[in-house]
Amino acid sequence: MGRAAFRATHAKTGGKFPPKKGSAGAQPHGSNEAIIKEALRSLDPEQSKIEAAKNPNIVLADEALNENWVNDGNGGMKPATSFQEALDYLASRNAQLFRKQTANDYELTEIVVHLPDNLCIDDPVNVSYVLDENGKQVISEKTGQPLTKPRRIARDPDEARRYFNDAQEFLTEHGIVAGGHDGLHWRTDQYSEHRPHMQLGFDSYAVDPKHPGFLRNEFSRKWFSHRDVVYPDGHPKAGKSVSGKVKLSDYQTAMREHMIERGWPVEAEIDKANEGSYLGKKNYARADNNRIIAEDRLAAAREQEDQNAVDLAELEEADADLEERTQDIAQRETDWLTRKRKLDAREADLDRRDQETADDRLAAQNERREAESLNAAKRAEIARLRALREDVERDLAAAGPAPQPPSYDDMRAEFLGEQSAQLTAFAKSRKRPDGTTMLDDFEDWARAKHAKLTRQGQPVGRYETWRDRTAAAQKRLTMAQLNDAPMRASERDRGHGYGE
């Protein structure tokens, strides 16, 4: 079931609304001209763009569906063609007041009647944006995108028009509007916003009983407490002024009864907590938006909770992985330290080997230098020996051929001399006990001497000749030794080393 209700917003002269909660004074609307231009904006495409910039739920493509009328002054309504028509009608009504309006007098009441939700369907193309109290789009905490809600459109435009006609009839003919139909300035049926609705511009002027032909402002009598409007006799509060809240509650009840009587499927009763009040366009939208925002936040919180659970599981898994990685890193560090120690030891060994190599290289260089020095000395010695050999060869050449060793008989004859025969005879005559003679001993001695001299290459002639030839023989012997064996250092130091 839908709900039949209306919202009433009152503007003072100059377009000021009542103070907002928490504010110090009336809130400026700009002027009542601005109120009229907002309501009848579809008369001017440029004005539609201006209002759409303020209200993102206005679908400019649907502005052509809106219908606008103004009071024709003859008990009827005519299609509006300009804002000026509504402004002129307001001016004509103000001109009929006996007491002229002041800045604190209420001049215009805007009434909004929404099409019940059960007479609407969701727009398959467009959505409505959820707005905060400042008219700004609300960003979803769940998706990060602008928060939206289904846009509602009339299921049947003709049905919607009939509903709005019945609502207008109730407001103008059942005492809600002080001046009846004459108090109705303009009407617009809106199909381009979030939900189809009718907006009506009223004044609260009625015939002034004290001044025939003039009007008076009965705003307080209709909407607020007034001393002339009291509870009737028999009522528990008889004689007391009826409050504006009670008046509004009675108006809403009367409207529901009227719409039900006309056959509209709307609720007969409302929640006692909301009885006597109607949220109205802005308050209803605010409450609906707050509900959607709360649902979005709840969904975001639940999603975040689920995500937190996933994150927790991932963190636990990450902790396990971290522990495993920590152990792996520790093992790798241990392995690295082991390898480092081995590398350090190898490096030290290489350093030691490098030092040994350097020492060996130095020793080799020293040995090489020493060998080179020895080779140089050896080459010098060889050169000296070659020079010595040349000297010896010259001496040998000067000495002539070497004498041949004498035969035993020659040596024996030379040794015995002229007395050889006598000595031989004498020696033969001298016999020994063993049967040998002195000659035998002599012969043994002579032969041994001959053999010895022959081995040494010495002659057995005259002493001087023998000594000279013996020296020459020794030189030849020395050359033979030089060709076969190296010379000792002691021999080098003493010179040639022979004949001493």
C-alpha positions in Angstrom: 0.0 0.0 0.0 1.1 3.5 -0.7 0.9 6.6 1.4 -1.2 9.7 0.7 0.4 12.8 2.2 1.8 16.2 1.4 4.7 18.4 2.4 4.2 22.1 3.1 7.1 24.6 2.9 6.4 28.2 3.8 8.3 31.2 2.4 8.3 34.8 3.8 8.0 37.9 1.8 11.2 38.1 -0.3 11.6 34.3 -0.4 12.9 33.4 3.1 12.0 30.1 4.6 11.6 29.5 8.4 14.9 29.0 10.4 16.6 25.7 10.1 17.3 23.7 13.2 20.3 25.2 14.9 20.3 28.4 12.8 19.7 32.0 14.2 17.2 33.3 11.6 15.2 32.8 8.5 17.0 31.2 5.6 17.0 33.1 2.3 15.8 31.4 -0.8 16.8 34.3 -3.0 13.2 35.5 -3.7 9.9 33.9 -4.3 10.8 34.4 -8.0 13.5 31.7 -7.4 10.9 29.4 -5.9 8.7 29.8 -8.9 11.6 29.3 -11.4 12.7 26.1 -9.7 9.1 24.7 -9.7 8.3 25.8 -13.3 11.9 25.3 -14.6 10.8 23.1 -17.6 9.3 26.3 -19.2 12.9 27.3 -19.9 15.6 24.8 -20.9 18.3 27.0 -19.6 16.6 27.2 -16.2 16.4 23.4 -16.3 20.1 23.2 -16.7 20.7 25.5 -13.8 18.5 23.5 -11.5 20.0 20.2 -12.7 23.4 21.5 -11.8 22.1 21.9 -8.2 20.1 18.6 -8.2 21.9 15.7 -9.9 18.6 13.6 -9.7 17.0 15.8 -12.4 17.0 13.9 -15.7 17.1 16.7 -18.4 15.8 14.3 -21.0 12.6 13.9 -19.0 12.0 17.6 -18.4 9.6 17.7 -21.4 7.3 15.3 -19.5 6.6 17.9 -16.8 3.3 19.8 -17.0 2.8 23.4 -15.8 -0.3 25.5 -15.1 -1.1 28.9 -13.7 -4.4 30.2 -12.2 -6.4 31.9 -15.0 -8.2 34.1 -12.5 -11.6 32.8 -13.5 -11.8 29.7 -11.3 -9.7 27.5 -13.6 -6.1 26.7 -14.5 -4.4 27.3 -17.9 -1.1 26.0 -19.3 1.8 28.1 -18.2 4.0 29.7 -20.8 6.3 31.8 -18.7 7.5 32.5 -15.1 6.1 36.0 -15.3 2.5 34.6 -15.4 3.0 33.1 -11.9 4.7 36.3 -10.6 1.9 38.5 -12.0 -0.7 36.4 -10.2 1.3 36.6 -6.9 1.5 40.4 -7.3 -2.2 40.6 -8.0 -3.0 38.7 -4.8 -0.7 40.8 -2.7 -2.3 44.0 -4.1 -5.7 42.8 -2.6 -4.3 42.8 1.0 -5.6 45.5 3.2 -2.5 45.3 5.4 0.6 45.2 3.3 3.2 42.5 3.8 6.3 43.0 5.9 9.6 41.1 5.7 8.4 38.7 8.5 5.1 37.9 6.9 4.6 34.5 5.2 3.7 35.1 1.6 3.9 31.7 -0.2 3.4 28.1 0.7 4.7 25.4 -1.6 2.9 22.0 -1.2 4.4 18.8 -2.6 2.4 15.7 -3.1 4.3 12.5 -4.1 2.8 9.8 -6.2 2.4 6.7 -3.9 5.1 4.2 -4.3 2.7 1.4 -5.3 1.7 3.6 -8.3 5.4 3.7 -9.4 7.8 1.4 -11.1 11.6 1.4 -11.3 13.1 3.3 -14.2 14.9 0.7 -16.4 17.3 3.3 -17.7 18.2 6.0 -15.1 19.0 5.8 -11.5 18.9 8.4 -8.7 21.9 9.6 -6.7 22.0 9.5 -3.0 22.7 13.0 -1.7 23.9 14.2 1.6 22.4 17.2 3.5 24.4 19.6 1.4 23.1 18.1 -1.8 26.4 16.4 -2.6 26.7 13.0 -4.1 27.5 10.3 -1.5 30.4 8.0 -2.4 29.7 4.3 -1.5 32.1 3.0 1.1 31.7 -0.4 -0.5 32.4 0.3 -4.1 34.0 3.8 -4.1 31.4 4.9 -6.7 28.6 7.4 -6.3 25.8 5.7 -4.2 22.6 5.3 -6.2 19.1 4.1 -5.7 16.3 3.1 -8.1 14.6 6.0 -9.8 10.9 5.7 -9.6 8.6 6.6 -12.6 4.8 6.6 -12.9 3.5 3.2 -14.0 0.7 5.1 -15.9 1.0 8.8 -16.6 -2.8 9.2 -16.9 -3.3 7.5 -13.6 -0.7 9.8 -12.0 -2.5 12.9 -13.4 -5.8 11.7 -11.9 -4.2 11.1 -8.6 -2.7 14.6 -8.6 -6.1 16.1 -9.6 -7.8 14.5 -6.6 -5.1 15.7 -4.3 -5.5 19.3 -5.7 -9.2 19.1 -5.2 -8.8 18.1 -1.5 -6.4 21.0 -0.9 -8.5 23.7 -2.5 -12.0 22.5 -1.6 -11.6 21.2 2.0 -10.3 24.3 3.7 -6.6 23.6 3.7 -6.0 26.6 1.4 -7.5 29.7 3.0 -8.6 31.3 -0.2 -9.7 28.1 -1.9 -9.0 27.8 -5.6 -8.2 31.6 -5.8 -5.3 31.0 -3.4 -3.8 28.5 -5.8 -1.1 30.3 -7.9 0.4 27.5 -10.0 0.8 23.8 -10.3 3.5 21.6 -11.9 3.5 17.8 -12.3 7.1 16.7 -12.1 8.3 13.5 -13.8 11.9 14.3 -14.3 13.2 13.8 -10.7 13.7 10.8 -8.4 10.0 10.2 -8.0 6.9 11.7 -9.6 5.3 14.5 -7.6 3.0 17.5 -7.9 4.1 21.0 -6.6 1.5 23.6 -5.8 2.1 27.3 -5.0 -0.5 28.8 -2.5 -1.0 31.9 -0.5 -2.8 31.9 2.8 -5.0 34.9 2.0 -8.7 35.0 2.7 -11.5 37.6 2.6 -11.0 40.2 5.2 -14.2 40.3 7.2 -13.4 43.7 8.6 -12.5 45.3 5.2 -14.9 44.2 2.4 -13.2 43.9 -0.9 -9.8 43.2 0.6 -7.9 40.1 1.7 -6.0 39.3 4.9 -3.2 36.9 5.6 -4.5 33.9 7.6 -1.2 32.0 7.6 -1.1 31.5 11.4 -4.7 30.5 11.6 -4.0 27.8 9.0 -0.5 26.5 9.9 0.5 27.7 13.4 -1.1 28.4 16.8 -3.6 31.3 16.8 -6.0 32.6 19.5 -8.9 32.4 17.1 -8.4 28.7 16.4 -9.2 26.8 19.6 -10.5 23.3 20.6 -14.3 23.1 20.6 -16.5 22.7 23.7 -16.5 19.2 25.0 -12.9 18.6 24.1 -10.5 17.9 26.9 -8.5 21.0 25.8 -11.6 23.1 25.0 -10.8 26.8 24.6 -7.0 26.2 24.1 -5.3 27.1 20.9 -4.7 24.3 18.5 -1.0 23.8 17.7 0.4 23.8 14.3 1.4 20.2 14.7 -2.1 19.1 15.5 -3.5 21.1 12.6 -1.0 19.4 10.2 -1.9 15.9 11.6 -5.6 16.6 11.0 -4.9 17.8 7.4 -2.9 14.6 6.7 -5.7 12.4 8.1 -8.3 14.2 6.1 -6.3 13.8 2.9 -5.9 10.0 3.4 -9.6 9.7 4.0 -10.3 11.8 0.8 -8.0 9.7 -1.3 -9.3 6.4 0.0 -12.8 7.8 -0.7 -11.7 8.4 -4.3 -10.6 4.8 -4.5 -6.9 5.1 -4.3 -5.0 2.2 -2.7 -3.3 4.1 0.1 -2.8 3.4 3.8 -5.7 4.4 6.1 -3.4 4.7 9.2 0.2 5.7 9.7 2.7 4.8 12.4 1.8 6.5 15.7 5.4 7.6 16.0 4.9 9.6 12.8 1.3 10.7 13.3 0.8 14.4 12.9 3.9 14.8 10.8 4.9 14.4 7.2 8.5 14.2 6.3 8.0 16.1 3.1 10.2 16.0 0.0 13.5 17.0 1.5 13.0 15.2 4.8 11.7 12.1 3.2 14.6 12.1 0.7 17.0 12.7 3.6 15.6 9.8 5.6 15.6 7.6 2.6 19.2 8.6 1.7 20.3 8.0 5.3 18.7 4.6 5.2 20.6 3.7 2.0 23.8 5.2 3.3 23.4 3.1 6.5 22.8 0.0 4.4 25.8 0.7 2.3 28.0 1.3 5.3 26.7 -2.0 6.8 27.4 -3.8 3.6 30.8 -2.2 3.4 31.4 -3.1 7.1 30.4 -6.7 6.4 32.5 -6.9 3.3 35.4 -5.4 5.2 34.8 -7.9 8.0 35.0 -10.7 5.4 38.0 -9.1 3.9 39.6 -8.8 7.3 39.0 -12.5 7.8 40.7 -13.2 4.5 43.5 -10.8 5.4 43.9 -12.5 8.8 44.2 -15.9 7.1 46.6 -14.4 4.6 48.6 -12.8 7.5 48.7 -16.1 9.3 49.9 -17.8 6.1 52.3 -15.0 5.6 53.6 -15.5 9.2 54.1 -19.2 8.5 55.9 -18.4 5.3 57.9 -15.7 7.1 58.9 -18.2 9.8 59.9 -20.7 7.2 61.8 -18.0 5.3 63.4 -16.9 8.5 64.6 -20.4 9.1 65.7 -20.7 5.5 67.6 -17.4 5.8 69.2 -18.6 9.0 70.3 -21.8 7.3 71.6 -19.8 4.4 73.4 -17.5 6.7 75.0 -20.5 8.5 76.0 -21.9 5.1 77.3 -18.6 4.0 79.4 -18.2 7.2 80.8 -21.7 6.6 81.6 -20.9 3.0 83.1 -17.6 4.2 85.3 -19.4 6.7 86.4 -21.8 3.9 87.0 -18.9 1.6 88.9 -17.0 4.2 91.0 -20.0 4.9 91.5 -20.5 1.2 92.3 -16.8 0.8 94.9 -17.1 3.6 96.3 -20.2 2.0 96.5 -18.4 -1.3 98.1 -15.4 0.4 100.6 -17.8 2.0 101.2 -19.5 -1.4 101.6 -16.1 -3.0 104.1 -15.2 -0.3 105.9 -18.5 -0.8 105.8 -17.9 -4.6 107.1 -14.5 -4.1 109.8 -15.9 -1.8 110.6 -18.6 -4.3 110.6 -16.1 -7.1 113.0 -13.9 -5.2 115.2 -16.9 -4.4 115.0 -18.0 -8.0 116.0 -14.5 -9.0 118.8 -14.6 -6.5 119.9 -18.0 -7.7 119.6 -16.8 -11.3 121.7 -13.8 -10.5 124.2 -16.0 -8.7 124.2 -18.5 -11.6 124.7 -15.7 -14.0 127.5 -14.5 -11.8 129.0 -18.0 -11.7 128.5 -18.4 -15.4 130.3 -15.1 -15.9 133.1 -16.3 -13.6 133.1 -19.7 -15.4 133.3 -18.0 -18.8 136.1 -15.8 -17.4 137.9 -18.9 -16.1 137.4 -20.7 -19.4 138.9 -17.7 -21.1 141.8 -17.7 -18.7 142.3 -21.5 -19.2 142.2 -21.0 -22.9 144.8 -18.4 -22.6 146.8 -20.7 -20.3 146.5 -23.5 -22.9 147.7 -21.2 -25.5 150.7 -20.4 -23.3 151.4 -24.1 -22.6 151.1 -24.9 -26.3 153.6 -22.1 -27.1 156.0 -23.5 -24.3 155.6 -27.0 -25.7 156.3 -25.9 -29.2 159.4 -24.0 -28.0 160.6 -27.1 -26.0 160.5 -29.4 -29.0 159.4 -33.0 -29.2 159.2 -34.9 -25.9 162.1 -37.3 -25.2 161.4 -41.0 -25.4 161.9 -43.0 -22.2 165.3 -45.0 -22.3 165.4 -48.8 -22.5 166.4 -50.8 -19.5 169.7 -51.7 -21.0 170.5 -48.1 -21.8 169.6 -47.0 -18.4 171.6 -49.8 -16.8 174.6 -49.1 -18.9 174.4 -45.3 -18.2 173.9 -46.0 -14.5 176.9 -48.3 -14.2 179.0 -46.2 -16.6 182.5 -47.4 -17.7 182.7 -49.9 -14.9 179.6 -51.7 -15.9 181.4 -55.0 -16.7 183.5 -55.0 -13.6 180.6 -54.2 -11.4 178.5 -56.8 -13.0 181.2 -59.4 -12.6 181.7 -58.4 -9.0 178.0 -58.5 -8.2 177.7 -62.0 -9.7 180.5 -63.2 -7.5 178.7 -62.1 -4.4 176.4 -64.9 -3.4 173.9 -64.9 -0.6 172.8 -67.8 1.6 169.5 -68.2 -0.3 171.4 -68.8 -3.6 170.9 -65.3 -5.0 173.6 -62.9 -5.8 174.1 -59.2 -5.4 173.5 -58.8 -9.1 170.1 -60.3 -8.7 169.2 -57.7 -6.1 170.6 -55.0 -8.3 168.7 -56.2 -11.3 165.4 -56.2 -9.3 166.1 -52.7 -8.1 167.1 -51.5 -11.5 164.1 -53.0 -13.2 161.8 -51.4 -10.6 163.5 -48.1 -11.0 163.3 -48.4 -14.8 159.6 -49.2 -14.6 159.0 -46.3 -12.3 160.9 -43.8 -14.4 159.2 -45.1 -17.5 155.8 -44.7 -16.0 156.6 -41.0 -15.1 158.1 -40.4 -18.6 161.5 -39.4 -17.0 164.8 -40.1 -18.7 167.7 -41.7 -16.9 170.5 -39.7 -18.5 172.5 -36.8 -17.1 170.8 -35.1 -14.2 170.3 -31.6 -15.8 169.0 -33.0 -19.1 166.7 -35.3 -17.2 165.3 -32.4 -15.1 164.6 -30.2 -18.1 162.9 -33.0 -20.0 161.0 -34.0 -16.9 159.6 -30.5 -16.6 158.5 -30.6 -20.3 156.9 -34.0 -19.7 155.0 -32.6 -16.7 153.7 -29.7 -18.9 152.4 -32.2 -21.4 150.8 -34.2 -18.6 149.1 -31.0 -17.3 147.6 -30.2 -20.8 146.1 -33.7 -20.9 144.5 -33.1 -17.5 143.2 -29.7 -18.5 141.3 -31.3 -21.4 139.6 -33.9 -19.2 139.0 -32.3 -15.8 138.2 -28.9 -14.3 140.7 -27.0 -12.2 140.4 -26.7 -8.5 140.1 -23.3 -6.9 143.3 -23.8 -5.0 145.0 -24.5 -8.2 143.6 -21.3 -9.7 144.8 -19.3 -6.8 148.4 -20.6 -7.0 148.8 -20.0 -10.7 149.5 -22.8 -13.2 149.9 -25.5 -10.4 152.9 -27.6 -11.8 156.7 -27.7 -11.4 156.5 -27.1 -7.7 
